[in-house]
Every structure is written in C-alpha cells, then in structure tokens.
Amino acid sequence: MKITVLAGGFSPERDVSLLSGSLIANSLCKSGHHVALVDVFFPYEGVLTDDAFTTDGNFMYTIPKDPPDLDALRKKVPGTALIGERVLDLCAVSDVVFLALHGGMGEDGRIQAILSSMGIPHTGSDFSSCLCAMDKYLSKLLFRAHGVPTADFVLTKNGEMPRAVSYPCVVKPCSCGSSVGVSIVNDEAELKNALDFAKRYETKILIEDMIFGREFSVGILNGKALPAIEIRPKDGFYDYERKYQSGLTDEICPAELSEADAKRLAETALKAHRALNLGSYSRIDFIREEKTGRFMCLEANTLPGMTPMSLLPQEAAAAGISYDELCLTIAMSAISSK
C-alpha cells in the first residue's frame, strides 16, 4: 500500500507528533509498505507519483526538552493556513493516511473532516468523535451522561476567575494534550497565575477538582482493552517533560492491580471509549481515587503517542502485540472501515 503519514502540524504537541510519525513510517516500511512522511504544516514540495513514497524507513526525530515556539513557527509560514500547500494532493494519491498528529486540528476533528470529505481513508476516529474527545468539557459531559466517573469541574473563558473553586484543583486548556498548559493549584493566587498560563494556549479553560491516587492508562484496540499501565512520576506530576524525557517516570505494565480491579478498569475504559463513539483505537487515562477506590476518568486520546516512551505501544507489547503489528493493525483498520 501507499501510505502517507501526517505528523507535526501547528500544535504544542508537534514535536511529539514528529517522533511518533518517524517511528510509524519506519515500521510501515519494515512491513513492506511504501510510505511518505509529511509535516502537515509546511508545503509539500515533492512529486505526486510513486516516487513520493519510500520503503527505506530511515526517518528520525528527537524531542526537545521544551514545547515548541508556535509564534516562531508561524513566521516560517505566514498566514493562517494549518495545512501546507499540496499536502492534501499527496494524501489523495495514497491508499490510506496514517494520522500521527497530536493536538490542534490533528485531533479536534478538522483534518478528519477534510479527509473524509475527499473520500480518503484515514486512521483513528471520525471527525465528530475527535471533536468530542479533544474538547475536555464536552467529553466530561458525555462521560457523566454515560456513567463514567470523572472529577467535578467548571469551565471558564479568557482567564476569568470563576465564582467558586475547590482547592486543590487542576487547571488545563480545554483542548490541549500532553499536559501542555496544565497547573496544579492550591489557592486563589496560584489560580490566577495558572489561568494566565493556560490562556497562552487556549481561551477555554477547564478547572477540575484534584484527585489524589494512582494514575493509570488503558489502550483500546479494535474493541478490546489492552493491559493497563500505571504511571509513577519520580517527582511532581506527569507533565510534558516527565512524559517525553527519559528516566523521569516509572511505567509499570501490566499495572499492579487485582484481577477484579483490572477487569473493572478495563470495563470503565471501554465505556468511556464508547461514550465518545471512538474508532479502532484510543487511550483512556484514569486516576484511582484514594478515598473511594473509583477509577476516575481524566480524558480520552484519539491519537495516542507512538514514541518509544508512549503508553499504547507498551500496553500492546504486554498483550503480545509488537510495535510493527500495532502500526499495521491500525493502518489496516482504516482500510477495512472504508
């Protein structure tokens, strides 16, 4: 097959995406497919023939310590466009588009809507499901409606101080991932600073009650839950740096849970996946509340990271699914659902 892997983009998570995309492209080449890896934000300057695709699999990328400077990135491509010229032309001559995007228009449904309107098969969920999952406020409303436990929350806009907040709390942009713009807040003074910080990334900001307990994540692949993984930052919380810089977080997979708790967590993850009507794969994040033992859903990820430190590949490995098998399964799911 000819597969275009879309990565990068105008998003705070573009560096994570570029690493994911490189690894996915290499894996698909290894499986014998013809692959083009493209940064969706920049114009595509190559040919639109079979020569655009390679089987070499020599793609590489290293994630910097800090999130990308989007203002500097925009200066390289002036204007407001989020998709580079001729990128969609390349997608149109592909058999399938593998979405390795994270955040922004890659996960909020916009790129999915465009590809679907052009009749181009793509991996992951459809545009409406991506929209609901990316907007943490909408997803939490749907979780509540479908009986998925989640923390109490309030929505604010433009950094405005809400009337009532319980401390401690977590402040986060409504539609960012990878813990970009997230703060843990203990009092009103810290809340003001946290709102200003989150507002750099988005005007809609979610404030959630802080949940204390162990953190878990569960991957969903073709309607089945993968073994859960437990996330244990060595200090602080699971922020951008601790997610992508080696040695800062311990990840235990399968998670150390009783058989009954592991089953209950898997069932809750599947319920969250179905509440958002997600596609062939996702990853659902939880904290097990110390006081009640409930698995409280934090969010759903429609395009989970595929880096060496990413959670979904580790969970797949625990289920006996290699990285190459995982990438191929995701790609073939897009074809079978066409």
Secondary structure per residue as TSV (DSSP state, phi and psi in degrees):
chain	resnum	aa	ss	phi	psi
A	1	M	-	360.0	152.5
A	2	K	E	-94.7	119.4
A	3	I	E	-124.2	124.3
A	4	T	E	-96.7	124.3
A	5	V	E	-98.8	116.1
A	6	L	E	-95.2	128.2
A	7	A	E	-140.7	-178.0
A	8	G	-	73.2	-120.6
A	9	G	-	88.3	173.1
A	10	F	S	-91.7	82.5
A	11	S	S	-152.3	147.9
A	12	P	T	-60.2	-16.1
A	13	E	T	-102.2	17.2
A	14	R	H	-62.1	-35.8
A	15	D	H	-66.8	-41.1
A	16	V	H	-61.0	-42.5
A	17	S	H	-62.8	-41.2
A	18	L	H	-66.1	-35.4
A	19	L	H	-69.6	-46.2
A	20	S	H	-55.6	-47.1
A	21	G	H	-61.4	-40.1
A	22	S	H	-62.4	-44.4
A	23	L	H	-69.4	-40.3
A	24	I	H	-62.6	-45.8
A	25	A	H	-60.8	-44.4
A	26	N	H	-60.9	-42.6
A	27	S	H	-64.0	-44.8
A	28	L	H	-66.5	-34.2
A	29	C	H	-62.7	-43.3
A	30	K	H	-60.0	-31.7
A	31	S	T	-81.9	2.2
A	32	G	T	96.3	9.9
A	33	H	-	-93.2	160.9
A	34	H	E	-97.4	121.5
A	35	V	E	-126.9	140.3
A	36	A	E	-121.1	127.5
A	37	L	E	-104.5	123.9
A	38	V	E	-132.9	134.5
A	39	D	E	-80.3	112.3
A	40	V	T	-62.3	-21.4
A	41	F	T	-78.6	-31.0
A	42	F	S	-95.3	151.8
A	43	P	-	-58.5	141.5
A	44	Y	-	-87.7	123.9
A	45	E	-	-111.6	7.3
A	46	G	S	-88.6	-170.6
A	47	V	-	-83.8	166.2
A	48	L	S	-115.3	40.3
A	49	T	S	-122.3	-174.5
A	50	D	G	-59.4	-23.0
A	51	D	G	-67.9	-13.1
A	52	A	G	-72.6	-16.4
A	53	F	-	-110.7	143.5
A	54	T	B	-127.0	158.4
A	55	T	S	-114.8	8.7
A	56	D	-	-68.8	-44.7
A	57	G	-	67.7	48.3
A	58	N	-	-115.4	33.7
A	59	F	-	-80.3	142.5
A	60	M	-	-143.9	149.4
A	61	Y	-	-161.0	145.0
A	62	T	-	-121.4	131.6
A	63	I	-	-79.9	123.1
A	64	P	-	-64.6	165.2
A	65	K	S	-67.6	-37.3
A	66	D	S	-105.0	153.0
A	67	P	-	-59.2	158.8
A	68	P	-	-69.6	153.7
A	69	D	-	-88.6	100.5
A	70	L	H	-71.0	-29.5
A	71	D	H	-63.5	-43.0
A	72	A	H	-66.2	-37.7
A	73	L	H	-64.7	-41.2
A	74	R	H	-64.0	-32.5
A	75	K	H	-64.7	-23.7
A	76	K	H	-75.5	-27.7
A	77	V	S	-132.5	83.8
A	78	P	-	-59.9	153.0
A	79	G	S	113.6	-160.0
A	80	T	S	-121.9	-2.0
A	81	A	-	-65.1	141.6
A	82	L	S	-104.5	-11.7
A	83	I	S	-120.8	126.1
A	84	G	-	-67.7	154.2
A	85	E	T	-58.0	137.7
A	86	R	T	71.9	0.2
A	87	V	H	-63.9	-44.3
A	88	L	H	-68.3	-27.4
A	89	D	H	-63.9	-40.0
A	90	L	H	-66.9	-41.8
A	91	C	H	-58.3	-37.5
A	92	A	H	-67.4	-24.5
A	93	V	T	-96.6	10.1
A	94	S	S	-97.7	157.0
A	95	D	S	-78.4	-31.4
A	96	V	E	-157.4	150.1
A	97	V	E	-108.5	123.2
A	98	F	E	-94.7	114.6
A	99	L	E	-85.7	109.0
A	100	A	-	-105.2	20.5
A	101	L	-	-79.7	152.6
A	102	H	-	-135.8	129.9
A	103	G	S	76.0	172.3
A	104	G	G	56.5	-145.8
A	105	M	G	-70.5	-10.4
A	106	G	G	-74.1	-27.0
A	107	E	T	-119.7	-7.8
A	108	D	S	-94.1	7.2
A	109	G	S	103.5	-13.1
A	110	R	H	-68.2	-47.9
A	111	I	H	-67.9	-34.3
A	112	Q	H	-64.0	-40.5
A	113	A	H	-64.7	-41.3
A	114	I	H	-64.7	-47.8
A	115	L	H	-63.4	-41.6
A	116	S	H	-63.3	-40.4
A	117	S	H	-66.6	-22.7
A	118	M	T	-93.3	-1.0
A	119	G	T	74.1	26.0
A	120	I	-	-100.6	118.2
A	121	P	-	-62.7	140.7
A	122	H	B	-141.8	157.3
A	123	T	S	-77.8	161.8
A	124	G	S	88.2	-155.0
A	125	S	-	-92.6	169.1
A	126	D	-	-80.0	174.0
A	127	F	H	-64.8	-38.5
A	128	S	H	-69.1	-39.2
A	129	S	H	-67.2	-39.9
A	130	C	H	-63.0	-41.4
A	131	L	H	-58.6	-47.6
A	132	C	H	-66.2	-37.8
A	133	A	H	-73.1	-37.8
A	134	M	H	-71.1	-35.1
A	135	D	S	-82.8	102.5
A	136	K	H	-61.6	-29.5
A	137	Y	H	-67.5	-48.3
A	138	L	H	-62.5	-43.4
A	139	S	H	-64.1	-38.4
A	140	K	H	-67.7	-35.1
A	141	L	H	-62.6	-41.2
A	142	L	H	-70.3	-36.9
A	143	F	H	-59.1	-47.7
A	144	R	H	-59.0	-42.4
A	145	A	H	-66.1	-26.4
A	146	H	T	-106.5	14.6
A	147	G	T	74.7	24.4
A	148	V	-	-93.6	117.3
A	149	P	-	-61.4	135.6
A	150	T	-	-152.2	157.4
A	151	A	-	-66.9	152.6
A	152	D	-	-62.9	150.3
A	153	F	E	-153.2	162.9
A	154	V	E	-142.6	145.0
A	155	L	E	-104.8	137.0
A	156	T	E	-133.1	160.8
A	157	K	E	-129.4	146.5
A	158	N	T	58.4	28.2
A	159	G	T	74.6	13.1
A	160	E	-	-68.6	140.9
A	161	M	-	-74.7	125.4
A	162	P	-	-72.3	162.3
A	163	R	S	-70.1	-39.9
A	164	A	-	-137.1	128.3
A	165	V	-	-137.2	138.6
A	166	S	-	-93.2	134.0
A	167	Y	S	-109.1	146.0
A	168	P	S	-73.6	160.2
A	169	C	E	-143.7	170.6
A	170	V	E	-117.7	129.4
A	171	V	E	-111.1	130.3
A	172	K	E	-149.8	147.1
A	173	P	E	-58.2	146.6
A	174	C	T	-69.8	-26.5
A	175	S	T	-133.1	29.7
A	176	C	-	-104.4	161.3
A	177	G	-	-125.7	-170.9
A	178	S	T	56.6	25.4
A	179	S	T	61.6	20.8
A	180	V	T	-68.7	128.7
A	181	G	T	78.1	11.0
A	182	V	-	-91.8	140.7
A	183	S	E	-137.6	147.5
A	184	I	E	-100.3	129.8
A	185	V	E	-121.9	137.8
A	186	N	-	-115.0	-15.6
A	187	D	S	-157.3	179.3
A	188	E	H	-64.9	-38.1
A	189	A	H	-63.4	-43.3
A	190	E	H	-67.2	-32.8
A	191	L	H	-62.6	-43.9
A	192	K	H	-59.5	-44.9
A	193	N	H	-64.3	-40.2
A	194	A	H	-66.2	-38.3
A	195	L	H	-65.8	-40.3
A	196	D	H	-63.2	-39.3
A	197	F	H	-66.6	-47.8
A	198	A	H	-64.6	-32.5
A	199	K	H	-65.8	-18.6
A	200	R	T	-63.1	-26.8
A	201	Y	T	-103.0	-27.9
A	202	E	-	-166.2	149.0
A	203	T	S	-80.7	-28.7
A	204	K	E	-85.4	124.0
A	205	I	E	-129.1	134.4
A	206	L	E	-102.6	135.8
A	207	I	E	-118.4	118.4
A	208	E	E	-115.1	146.6
A	209	D	E	-60.5	138.6
A	210	M	-	-70.8	130.9
A	211	I	-	-107.9	127.8
A	212	F	-	-100.2	130.7
A	213	G	E	157.8	-174.6
A	214	R	E	-77.3	144.2
A	215	E	E	-105.3	136.4
A	216	F	E	-134.4	161.4
A	217	S	E	-141.7	144.2
A	218	V	E	-130.9	123.0
A	219	G	E	-85.5	146.1
A	220	I	E	-117.3	128.4
A	221	L	E	-135.3	116.2
A	222	N	T	49.0	48.6
A	223	G	T	83.5	4.7
A	224	K	E	-125.3	145.1
A	225	A	E	-83.3	133.8
A	226	L	-	-82.9	165.1
A	227	P	-	-55.9	136.9
A	228	A	-	-69.2	152.8
A	229	I	E	-119.7	138.4
A	230	E	E	-99.9	139.8
A	231	I	E	-113.2	121.6
A	232	R	E	-128.7	89.5
A	233	P	E	-58.9	140.4
A	234	K	S	-71.5	-22.9
A	235	D	S	-160.0	158.0
A	236	G	S	67.1	-154.2
A	237	F	-	-116.2	173.8
A	238	Y	S	-78.3	74.5
A	239	D	-	-93.7	-172.6
A	240	Y	H	-55.8	-48.4
A	241	E	H	-64.0	-43.2
A	242	R	H	-71.4	-19.1
A	243	K	H	-78.6	-34.3
A	244	Y	H	-121.6	-2.4
A	245	Q	S	-106.5	129.4
A	246	S	T	-62.5	143.8
A	247	G	T	86.9	0.4
A	248	L	S	-97.8	-10.1
A	249	T	E	-142.6	137.5
A	250	D	E	-93.6	134.9
A	251	E	E	-126.9	120.6
A	252	I	E	-110.5	119.9
A	253	C	S	-142.7	125.0
A	254	P	S	-67.6	150.1
A	255	A	-	-63.4	150.0
A	256	E	S	-81.7	87.7
A	257	L	-	-133.1	153.0
A	258	S	-	-65.8	160.8
A	259	E	H	-59.3	-39.0
A	260	A	H	-66.9	-42.5
A	261	D	H	-68.5	-38.9
A	262	A	H	-62.0	-40.2
A	263	K	H	-66.6	-42.1
A	264	R	H	-65.3	-40.5
A	265	L	H	-65.0	-43.6
A	266	A	H	-61.0	-42.8
A	267	E	H	-64.9	-38.1
A	268	T	H	-67.7	-38.5
A	269	A	H	-63.8	-43.5
A	270	L	H	-63.8	-37.4
A	271	K	H	-63.9	-41.6
A	272	A	H	-65.4	-42.5
A	273	H	H	-58.1	-44.6
A	274	R	H	-73.8	-31.0
A	275	A	H	-60.3	-32.7
A	276	L	T	-96.6	0.4
A	277	N	T	56.5	46.8
A	278	L	-	-76.4	166.7
A	279	G	-	-88.1	-138.2
A	280	S	S	-70.7	-22.6
A	281	Y	E	-154.3	157.8
A	282	S	E	-166.1	178.2
A	283	R	E	-138.9	130.8
A	284	I	E	-114.6	129.6
A	285	D	E	-104.7	142.6
A	286	F	E	-139.5	157.7
A	287	I	E	-124.5	132.8
A	288	R	E	-87.2	112.2
A	289	E	E	-64.1	125.9
A	290	E	T	-59.4	-43.9
A	291	K	T	-69.1	-38.2
A	292	T	T	-110.4	-20.2
A	293	G	-	79.1	2.7
A	294	R	-	-74.3	144.8
A	295	F	E	-88.1	107.2
A	296	M	E	-93.2	122.6
A	297	C	E	-76.9	128.4
A	298	L	E	-89.3	-51.8
A	299	E	E	-171.1	168.3
A	300	A	E	-115.0	141.6
A	301	N	E	-114.2	116.3
A	302	T	S	-81.4	-24.0
A	303	L	S	-130.3	77.4
A	304	P	-	-60.9	151.7
A	305	G	-	-59.7	148.2
A	306	M	-	-127.1	38.2
A	307	T	S	-88.4	172.0
A	308	P	T	-58.3	-28.4
A	309	M	T	-98.4	2.8
A	310	S	-	-70.8	154.9
A	311	L	H	-79.2	-42.8
A	312	L	H	-58.4	-47.7
A	313	P	H	-60.5	-34.5
A	314	Q	H	-66.2	-41.5
A	315	E	H	-66.9	-40.1
A	316	A	H	-62.2	-42.0
A	317	A	H	-60.7	-38.5
A	318	A	H	-65.2	-23.2
A	319	A	T	-93.7	7.1
A	320	G	T	83.5	17.5
A	321	I	-	-106.7	116.4
A	322	S	-	-71.1	165.5
A	323	Y	H	-59.4	-43.4
A	324	D	H	-64.1	-40.9
A	325	E	H	-63.2	-40.1
A	326	L	H	-61.6	-49.4
A	327	C	H	-61.2	-43.4
A	328	L	H	-66.7	-40.1
A	329	T	H	-60.7	-44.0
A	330	I	H	-63.7	-43.7
A	331	A	H	-63.6	-44.4
A	332	M	H	-69.3	-29.1
A	333	S	H	-63.0	-34.1
A	334	A	H	-67.5	-35.9
A	335	I	H	-71.6	-43.7
A	336	S	H	-68.2	-24.6
A	337	S	T	-92.4	2.7
A	338	K	-	-63.3	360.0
